């Protein structure tokens, strides 16, 4: 619930502060005051409070983390006003607008509620003492400034359960860096899991504290420190980022090497290797079919007559329009049957039907109604010759059926081996073989191609390795196709793009089939590490924003003529170096050496 401070007058006449819901009525505040101050004196509170209830600016209740951040910022805010106060004050000679302009450019504006309240209290004290706004920060004029600051911070810290020792330590500069809260046993276990996973990659990756813990504040600190101080305290973080990026990219190379591929990244050579292996396997299988048929013919078994009534019935059922115009292969097959049976006895030899089978394969163009009808006609011929002839023919026929299953009926294999209708151009260009074999088809299409290659001897097995290697290259290309580059000029992978590429291959089990379960799991783990490295937590907040803002302001002063003014230059230099040494460097080292 959002609350705010209300001011009331207690029975003794003193103004007191109480906290209540935002927008509470006077009556509600009065009743609350009666409860809180009932023991001060037995006086009718209502007679003393009318007209005296007032509210301060709405102020959210501070959590432990809010107070800790305020503790870190408060000394920095005081230091900033120490060096900028005199300049801002003197700028008043140029008029209010000029003074405001100078203040906006060099004065540090605190971001935490605690720092704002503390500086407000100090400013009020200076105003009451009729002292110029910059004067309290000079020990010779106002020696009690440290005590005043401590008192103001203590008052603010009392609004949350923070030990006074922590408050004093922050004022003394001993609590330079806020400790992150929320790292319980479960969170630590998750951080350990992320770190272990990253270190277990083929090329190990060392996660920073922000990447391992996924704490928004730590991630914000690491990100801003890299951006604001690339040549100083942020340099080790940038180098770690470069090393991490290189190691992640090297994992893709390690996976490719593990496949045994030699041509990954070169689509045309890969396509040629796959095509050569498939053509060789198809020719070998067809050679066995032809040899078996030759034996059957030599024995006379293929001279046996078989009826073709089923073929004619199917052709006539399609009607004259389909037979003559839409799928002329039907009429052509009818002509071939009557040519081999001029007296129309209804039966032809096995040899004749085999010739018709070959005729269909040569003249049915893929992608046309002819192709659909051709498959049905071939099935009918297989049915007609089922059980016909002797053992030699049956063996030859079985080999032919197996060939059709592997090379013709498997559409994606068939297309790789065919030319475009009426041309000598390949139906699938060499550059498109990988996409056709791995990306476009179904799981069964990819497996059909893989099975043929795997049993195709050394050439076929190497062709399959090339497809595996090219799949790794494809995933890498998808992950790095954005234009973002790291400080060393290397592409920065996208965890989202990597995830999409894996998800697409995973959708029907291709990733597991291509690389095996263990190999696929390695690739998924790389994806998970990339998420840890390249995908910051949504809503990341940098708890060191205030310190970084202060240092940027100090650097601007040091780079300007204002640094020549006595006290200002030396003070800013000291504050800048002190903050860098005590806060940023320590936090950077913790981020780089973090171990759950």
MOBELKA-V202546 format. One record per residue. N is the residue number from 1. RES is the residue in one small letter. SS is DSSP state (H for helix, E for strand, L for the rest). PSI is psi in whole degrees, -180 to 180 (none if undefined). BURIAL is b if it has 9 or more other ideal C-beta (glycine too) atoms within 8 Angstrom, else e. Layout:
# MOBELKA-V202546
n: [N & N]
res: [RES & RES]
ss: [SS & SS]
psi: [PSI & PSI]
burial: [BURIAL & BURIAL]
This chain:
# MOBELKA-V202546
n: [1 & 2 & 3 & 4 & 5 & 6 & 7 & 8 & 9 & 10 & 11 & 12 & 13 & 14 & 15 & 16 & 17 & 18 & 19 & 20 & 21 & 22 & 23 & 24 & 25 & 26 & 27 & 28 & 29 & 30 & 31 & 32 & 33 & 34 & 35 & 36 & 37 & 38 & 39 & 40 & 41 & 42 & 43 & 44 & 45 & 46 & 47 & 48 & 49 & 50 & 51 & 52 & 53 & 54 & 55 & 56 & 57 & 58 & 59 & 60 & 61 & 62 & 63 & 64 & 65 & 66 & 67 & 68 & 69 & 70 & 71 & 72 & 73 & 74 & 75 & 76 & 77 & 78 & 79 & 80 & 81 & 82 & 83 & 84 & 85 & 86 & 87 & 88 & 89 & 90 & 91 & 92 & 93 & 94 & 95 & 96 & 97 & 98 & 99 & 100 & 101 & 102 & 103 & 104 & 105 & 106 & 107 & 108 & 109 & 110 & 111 & 112 & 113 & 114 & 115 & 116 & 117 & 118 & 119 & 120 & 121 & 122 & 123 & 124 & 125 & 126 & 127 & 128 & 129 & 130 & 131 & 132 & 133 & 134 & 135 & 136 & 137 & 138 & 139 & 140 & 141 & 142 & 143 & 144 & 145 & 146 & 147 & 148 & 149 & 150 & 151 & 152 & 153 & 154 & 155 & 156 & 157 & 158 & 159 & 160 & 161 & 162 & 163 & 164 & 165 & 166 & 167 & 168 & 169 & 170 & 171 & 172 & 173 & 174 & 175 & 176 & 177 & 178 & 179 & 180 & 181 & 182 & 183 & 184 & 185 & 186 & 187 & 188 & 189 & 190 & 191 & 192 & 193 & 194 & 195 & 196 & 197 & 198 & 199 & 200 & 201 & 202 & 203 & 204 & 205 & 206 & 207 & 208 & 209 & 210 & 211 & 212 & 213 & 214 & 215 & 216 & 217 & 218 & 219 & 220 & 221 & 222 & 223 & 224 & 225 & 226 & 227 & 228 & 229 & 230 & 231 & 232 & 233 & 234 & 235 & 236 & 237 & 238 & 239 & 240 & 241 & 242 & 243 & 244 & 245 & 246 & 247 & 248 & 249 & 250 & 251 & 252 & 253 & 254 & 255 & 256 & 257 & 258 & 259 & 260 & 261 & 262 & 263 & 264 & 265 & 266 & 267 & 268 & 269 & 270 & 271 & 272 & 273 & 274 & 275 & 276 & 277 & 278 & 279 & 280 & 281 & 282 & 283 & 284 & 285 & 286 & 287 & 288 & 289 & 290 & 291 & 292 & 293 & 294 & 295 & 296 & 297 & 298 & 299 & 300 & 301 & 302 & 303 & 304 & 305 & 306 & 307 & 308 & 309 & 310 & 311 & 312 & 313 & 314 & 315 & 316 & 317 & 318 & 319 & 320 & 321 & 322 & 323 & 324 & 325 & 326 & 327 & 328 & 329 & 330 & 331 & 332 & 333 & 334 & 335 & 336 & 337 & 338 & 339 & 340 & 341 & 342 & 343 & 344 & 345 & 346 & 347 & 348 & 349 & 350 & 351 & 352 & 353 & 354 & 355 & 356 & 357 & 358 & 359 & 360 & 361 & 362 & 363 & 364 & 365 & 366 & 367 & 368 & 369 & 370 & 371 & 372 & 373 & 374 & 375 & 376 & 377 & 378 & 379 & 380 & 381 & 382 & 383 & 384 & 385 & 386 & 387 & 388 & 389 & 390 & 391 & 392 & 393 & 394 & 395 & 396 & 397 & 398 & 399 & 400 & 401 & 402 & 403 & 404 & 405 & 406 & 407 & 408 & 409 & 410 & 411 & 412 & 413 & 414 & 415 & 416 & 417 & 418 & 419 & 420 & 421 & 422 & 423 & 424 & 425 & 426 & 427 & 428 & 429 & 430 & 431 & 432 & 433 & 434 & 435 & 436 & 437 & 438 & 439 & 440 & 441 & 442 & 443 & 444 & 445 & 446 & 447 & 448 & 449 & 450 & 451 & 452 & 453 & 454 & 455 & 456 & 457 & 458 & 459 & 460 & 461 & 462 & 463 & 464 & 465 & 466 & 467 & 468 & 469 & 470 & 471 & 472 & 473 & 474 & 475 & 476 & 477 & 478 & 479 & 480 & 481 & 482 & 483 & 484 & 485 & 486 & 487 & 488 & 489 & 490 & 491 & 492 & 493 & 494 & 495 & 496 & 497 & 498 & 499 & 500 & 501 & 502 & 503 & 504 & 505 & 506 & 507 & 508 & 509 & 510 & 511 & 512 & 513 & 514 & 515 & 516 & 517 & 518 & 519 & 520 & 521 & 522 & 523 & 524 & 525 & 526 & 527 & 528 & 529 & 530 & 531 & 532 & 533 & 534 & 535 & 536 & 537 & 538 & 539 & 540 & 541 & 542 & 543 & 544 & 545 & 546 & 547 & 548 & 549 & 550 & 551 & 552 & 553 & 554 & 555 & 556 & 557 & 558 & 559 & 560 & 561 & 562 & 563 & 564 & 565 & 566 & 567 & 568 & 569 & 570 & 571 & 572 & 573 & 574 & 575 & 576 & 577 & 578 & 579 & 580 & 581 & 582 & 583 & 584 & 585 & 586 & 587 & 588 & 589 & 590 & 591 & 592 & 593 & 594 & 595 & 596]
res: [x & x & x & x & x & x & x & x & x & x & x & x & x & x & x & x & x & x & x & x & x & x & x & x & x & x & x & x & x & x & x & x & x & x & x & x & x & x & x & x & x & x & x & x & x & x & x & x & x & x & x & x & x & x & x & x & x & x & x & x & x & x & x & x & x & x & x & x & x & x & x & x & x & x & x & x & x & x & x & x & x & x & x & x & x & x & x & x & x & x & x & x & x & x & x & x & x & x & x & x & x & x & x & x & x & x & x & x & x & x & x & x & x & x & x & x & x & x & x & x & x & x & x & x & x & x & x & x & x & x & x & x & x & x & x & x & x & x & x & x & x & x & x & x & x & x & x & x & x & x & x & x & x & x & x & x & x & x & x & x & x & x & x & x & x & x & x & x & x & x & x & x & x & x & x & x & x & x & x & x & x & x & x & x & x & x & x & x & x & x & x & x & x & x & x & x & x & x & x & x & x & x & x & x & x & x & x & x & x & x & x & x & x & x & x & x & x & x & x & x & x & x & x & x & x & x & x & x & x & x & x & x & x & x & x & x & x & x & x & x & x & x & x & x & x & x & x & x & x & x & x & x & x & x & x & x & x & x & x & x & x & x & x & x & x & x & x & x & x & x & x & x & x & x & x & x & x & x & x & x & x & x & x & x & x & x & x & x & x & x & x & x & x & x & x & x & x & x & x & x & x & x & x & x & x & x & x & x & x & x & x & x & x & x & x & x & x & x & x & x & x & x & x & x & x & x & x & x & x & x & x & x & x & x & x & x & x & x & x & x & x & x & x & x & x & x & x & x & x & x & x & x & x & x & x & x & x & x & x & x & x & x & x & x & x & x & x & x & x & x & x & x & x & x & x & x & x & x & x & x & x & x & x & x & x & x & x & x & x & x & x & x & x & x & x & x & x & x & x & x & x & x & x & x & x & x & x & x & x & x & x & x & x & x & x & x & x & x & x & x & x & x & x & x & x & x & x & x & x & x & x & x & x & x & x & x & x & x & x & x & x & x & x & x & x & x & x & x & x & x & x & x & x & x & x & x & x & x & x & x & x & x & x & x & x & x & x & x & x & x & x & x & x & x & x & x & x & x & x & x & x & x & x & x & x & x & x & x & x & x & x & x & x & x & x & x & x & x & x & x & x & x & x & x & x & x & x & x & x & x & x & x & x & x & x & x & x & x & x & x & x & x & x & x & x & x & x & x & x & x & x & x & x & x & x & x & x & x & x & x & x & x & x & x & x & x & x & x & x & x & x & x & x & x & x & x & x & x & x & x & x & x & x & x & x & x & x & x & x & x & x & x & x & x & x & x & x & x & x & x & x & x & x & x & x & x & x & x & x & x & x & x & x & x & x & x]
ss: [L & L & E & E & E & E & E & E & E & L & L & L & L & L & E & E & E & E & E & E & E & L & L & L & L & H & H & H & H & H & H & H & H & H & H & H & L & L & L & L & L & L & L & L & H & H & H & H & H & L & L & L & L & E & E & L & L & L & L & L & L & L & L & H & H & H & H & H & H & H & H & H & H & H & H & H & H & H & H & H & H & H & H & H & H & H & H & H & H & H & H & H & H & H & L & H & H & H & H & H & H & H & H & H & H & H & L & L & L & L & L & L & H & H & H & H & H & H & H & H & H & H & H & H & H & H & H & H & L & L & L & L & L & L & H & H & H & L & L & L & L & L & L & L & H & H & H & H & H & H & H & H & H & H & H & H & H & L & L & L & L & L & L & H & H & H & H & H & H & H & H & L & L & L & L & L & L & L & L & L & L & L & L & L & H & H & H & H & H & H & H & H & H & H & H & H & H & H & H & L & L & L & L & L & L & L & L & L & H & H & H & H & H & L & L & H & H & H & H & H & H & H & H & H & H & H & H & H & L & L & L & L & L & L & H & H & H & H & H & H & H & H & H & H & H & H & H & H & H & H & H & H & H & H & H & H & H & H & H & L & L & L & L & L & L & L & H & H & H & H & H & H & H & H & H & H & H & H & H & H & H & H & H & H & H & H & H & H & H & H & H & H & H & H & H & H & H & H & H & L & H & H & H & L & E & E & E & L & H & H & H & H & H & H & H & H & H & L & H & H & H & H & H & H & H & H & L & L & H & H & H & H & H & H & H & H & H & H & H & H & L & L & L & L & L & L & E & E & E & H & H & H & H & H & H & H & H & H & H & H & H & H & H & L & L & L & L & L & H & H & H & H & H & H & H & H & H & H & H & H & H & H & H & H & H & L & L & L & L & L & H & H & H & H & H & H & H & H & H & H & H & H & H & H & H & H & H & H & L & L & H & H & H & H & H & H & H & L & E & L & L & L & L & L & L & E & L & L & L & H & H & H & H & H & H & H & H & H & H & H & L & L & H & H & H & H & H & H & H & H & H & H & H & H & L & L & H & H & H & H & H & H & H & H & H & H & H & H & H & H & H & H & H & H & H & H & H & H & H & L & L & L & L & L & E & L & L & L & L & L & E & L & L & L & H & H & H & H & H & H & H & H & H & H & H & H & L & L & L & H & H & H & H & H & H & H & H & H & H & H & H & H & H & H & H & H & H & H & H & H & H & H & H & H & L & L & L & L & L & L & L & L & L & L & H & H & H & H & H & H & H & H & H & H & H & H & H & H & L & L & H & H & H & H & L & L & L & H & H & H & H & H & H & H & H & H & H & H & H & H & H & H & H & H & H & H & H & H & H & H & H & H & L & L & L & L]
psi: [135 & 133 & 172 & 168 & 134 & 140 & 130 & 161 & 124 & 173 & -23 & -6 & -5 & 145 & 128 & 156 & 136 & 154 & 137 & 176 & 148 & 131 & 15 & 148 & 162 & -40 & -42 & -43 & -39 & -45 & -40 & -40 & -39 & -40 & -45 & -37 & 21 & -31 & -3 & -47 & 145 & 71 & 148 & 107 & -35 & -30 & -16 & -18 & -28 & 131 & -5 & -6 & 124 & 160 & 147 & 176 & 137 & 131 & 114 & 145 & 132 & 138 & 175 & -46 & -39 & -44 & -42 & -43 & -39 & -37 & -39 & -38 & -32 & -50 & -37 & -39 & -41 & -43 & -39 & -44 & -24 & -45 & -24 & -19 & -50 & -41 & -45 & -42 & -48 & -29 & -14 & -20 & -22 & 6 & 160 & -42 & -42 & -41 & -43 & -39 & -44 & -42 & -42 & -35 & -31 & -22 & 144 & 127 & 110 & 147 & -28 & 151 & -37 & -50 & -40 & -44 & -41 & -48 & -33 & -40 & -42 & -42 & -40 & -39 & -41 & -39 & -41 & -33 & 6 & 37 & 138 & 149 & -26 & -15 & -36 & -18 & 5 & 118 & -35 & -23 & -37 & 77 & -22 & 13 & -40 & -42 & -42 & -42 & -44 & -43 & -41 & -42 & -41 & -41 & -40 & -41 & -26 & -14 & -6 & 159 & 73 & 133 & 142 & -33 & -37 & -38 & -50 & -40 & -38 & -40 & -36 & -6 & 11 & -18 & 64 & -33 & 129 & 142 & 132 & 136 & 168 & 3 & 73 & -171 & -41 & -44 & -39 & -40 & -39 & -41 & -41 & -40 & -43 & -44 & -43 & -42 & -44 & -39 & -16 & 0 & 162 & -40 & 104 & 147 & 131 & 119 & 146 & 174 & -41 & -40 & -35 & -43 & -25 & 26 & 126 & -43 & -42 & -42 & -40 & -42 & -48 & -42 & -47 & -37 & -38 & -40 & -40 & -34 & 60 & -22 & -3 & -111 & -23 & -10 & -44 & -35 & -38 & -42 & -40 & -40 & -42 & -47 & -43 & -44 & -43 & -43 & -37 & -45 & -36 & -26 & -36 & -43 & -39 & -39 & -42 & -44 & -40 & -27 & -24 & 8 & 148 & -14 & 13 & 140 & -9 & 94 & -42 & -49 & -40 & -45 & -40 & -41 & -44 & -44 & -46 & -40 & -41 & -43 & -43 & -43 & -40 & -43 & -39 & -45 & -42 & -33 & -40 & -39 & -48 & -39 & -40 & -41 & -36 & -42 & -42 & -40 & -42 & -30 & -11 & 1 & -25 & 3 & -4 & 144 & 141 & 142 & 149 & 23 & -39 & -38 & -47 & -42 & -46 & -43 & -45 & -29 & -22 & -19 & 159 & -35 & -47 & -44 & -38 & -29 & -52 & -43 & 76 & -12 & -28 & -49 & -36 & -40 & -39 & -41 & -41 & -38 & -47 & -30 & -40 & -9 & 70 & -28 & 0 & 55 & -18 & 5 & 147 & 167 & 161 & -39 & -42 & -43 & -35 & -38 & -40 & -39 & -46 & -38 & -43 & -45 & -34 & -25 & -6 & 111 & 128 & 141 & 4 & 166 & -26 & -41 & -40 & -46 & -33 & -41 & -40 & -39 & -41 & -41 & -40 & -36 & -41 & -38 & -38 & -34 & -1 & 122 & -3 & 162 & -173 & -167 & -37 & -40 & -41 & -40 & -43 & -41 & -39 & -40 & -37 & -40 & -42 & -40 & -45 & -40 & -40 & -38 & -23 & -49 & -23 & 96 & -40 & -30 & -46 & -42 & -35 & -28 & -9 & 165 & 163 & 144 & 128 & 11 & 174 & 8 & 143 & 143 & -31 & 116 & 154 & -38 & -20 & 3 & -45 & -50 & -42 & -43 & -33 & -44 & -40 & -41 & -179 & 179 & -44 & -37 & -46 & -42 & -39 & -44 & -43 & -43 & -40 & -41 & -41 & -30 & 11 & 29 & -165 & -38 & -45 & -41 & -39 & -37 & -40 & -40 & -38 & -38 & -37 & -48 & -39 & -29 & -42 & -44 & -39 & -47 & -43 & -44 & -41 & -39 & -24 & 19 & -8 & 171 & 2 & 138 & 151 & -176 & -20 & 2 & 4 & 150 & 143 & 114 & 154 & 122 & -35 & -44 & -40 & -45 & -40 & -43 & -42 & -42 & -40 & -42 & -28 & -18 & -34 & 24 & 12 & -39 & -46 & -38 & -43 & -42 & -1 & 160 & -42 & -46 & -41 & -38 & -36 & -43 & -40 & -37 & -38 & -42 & -43 & -39 & -39 & -36 & -44 & -38 & -44 & -5 & 91 & 157 & 137 & 134 & 25 & 131 & 133 & 111 & -13 & 12 & -41 & -44 & -42 & -40 & -42 & -48 & -38 & -41 & -42 & -40 & -37 & -41 & -46 & -30 & -3 & 170 & -18 & -25 & -17 & -17 & 132 & 144 & -48 & -52 & -49 & -36 & -43 & -41 & -44 & -45 & -42 & -51 & -38 & -47 & -42 & -44 & -47 & -27 & -67 & -47 & -39 & -42 & -37 & -46 & -40 & -39 & -41 & -30 & 14 & 134 & 124 & none]
burial: [e & e & b & b & b & b & b & b & b & b & b & e & e & e & e & b & b & b & e & b & e & e & e & e & e & e & e & b & b & b & e & b & b & b & e & e & b & e & e & e & e & e & e & e & b & e & e & b & b & e & e & e & b & e & e & b & e & e & b & e & b & b & e & b & b & b & b & b & b & b & b & b & b & b & b & b & b & b & b & b & b & b & b & b & b & b & b & b & b & e & b & b & e & e & e & e & e & b & b & e & e & b & b & e & e & b & b & b & e & b & e & b & b & b & b & b & b & b & b & e & b & b & b & e & b & b & b & e & e & e & b & e & b & b & b & b & b & e & e & e & e & b & e & e & b & e & e & b & b & b & e & b & b & b & e & b & b & e & e & b & e & b & e & e & e & b & b & b & b & b & b & e & b & e & b & b & b & b & e & b & e & e & b & e & e & e & b & b & b & b & b & b & e & b & b & e & b & b & b & e & b & e & b & e & b & b & b & b & b & b & b & b & b & b & b & b & b & b & b & b & b & b & b & b & b & b & e & b & b & b & e & e & b & b & b & b & b & b & e & b & b & b & b & b & b & b & b & b & b & b & b & b & e & b & b & b & e & e & b & b & b & e & b & b & e & e & b & e & e & b & b & b & b & b & b & b & b & b & b & b & b & b & e & e & b & b & e & b & b & e & e & b & b & e & b & b & b & e & b & e & b & b & e & b & e & b & e & b & e & b & b & b & e & b & b & e & e & b & e & e & e & b & b & e & e & e & b & b & b & b & b & b & b & b & e & b & b & b & e & b & b & e & e & e & e & e & e & b & b & b & b & b & b & b & b & b & b & e & b & b & b & e & b & b & b & b & e & b & e & b & b & e & b & b & b & b & b & b & e & b & b & b & e & b & b & e & e & b & b & e & e & b & b & b & b & b & b & e & b & b & b & b & b & b & b & b & b & b & e & b & e & b & b & b & b & b & b & b & e & e & e & e & e & e & e & b & b & b & e & b & e & b & b & b & e & b & b & b & e & e & b & e & b & e & b & b & b & b & b & b & e & b & b & b & e & b & e & e & b & b & b & b & b & b & b & b & b & b & b & b & b & b & b & b & b & b & e & b & b & b & e & e & e & e & e & b & e & e & e & b & b & b & b & b & b & e & b & b & b & b & b & b & e & e & b & b & e & e & e & b & b & b & b & b & b & e & e & e & b & b & e & b & b & b & b & b & b & b & b & b & b & b & b & e & e & e & e & e & e & b & e & b & b & b & b & b & b & b & b & b & b & b & b & b & b & b & b & b & e & e & e & b & b & e & b & e & e & b & b & e & b & b & b & e & b & b & e & b & b & b & e & b & b & b & b & b & b & b & b & b & b & b & e & b & e & b]
